[in-house]
Amino acid sequence: MLMEIILTGGLKVYYIPRKPFLMQNTLPTVYGTLPIMRTILIREKITLVHGHQAFSTLCHEALMHARTMGYKVVFTDHSLYGFADVGCIHMNKVLQFTLADVSQAICVSHTSTENTVLQSGLPPENIFVIPNAVDIAMFRPAPEKLSQDEIVIVVISRLVYRKGSDLPVEVIPEVCRLFPNTHHLIPLMYSVITILNGGSSFPSQLLER
């Protein structure tokens, strides 16, 4: 049974009767969600379908069903994937299949765009770069001018590989060598960088080492 909830501000959320089995993803059914997606698209008079998260089975199925019904679709990707391990190779093949007929795609950086082009085979001209934004109501400049003698580098990210969180491991030694006056905020981390963990776990042994 399809359940819907209306949140504050009139935002409507549909809960699809599927149990997650891994990373909050449902088992891929390809056509199993077509009746539900068709009901939602027609009932809500949708004109554009947006998919997010390459590992989401519902995202891939929604994009595919929407294109089958003639809707315009947009896919957003802001993760970096490799090309060597089994999981990434499989995901790249899925992306090539799903994104073969998308209207446009959005990435958060030029590096992410290059990664998506290599993964999916999308033409670069069909991808738009929209950088991640900062809520200025929550993050404001320091009221007092910081010291010119110190350099503070802040990384805000989910500490998982596909978000590029392994890159500081390679960058930290070089930054320390070039800028010895970098402010020391984390005792176990080369006195260079503040890591604000925004989510999932990460092999912190690499950063500590």
Disulfide bonds with the S-S distance in Angstrom:
none
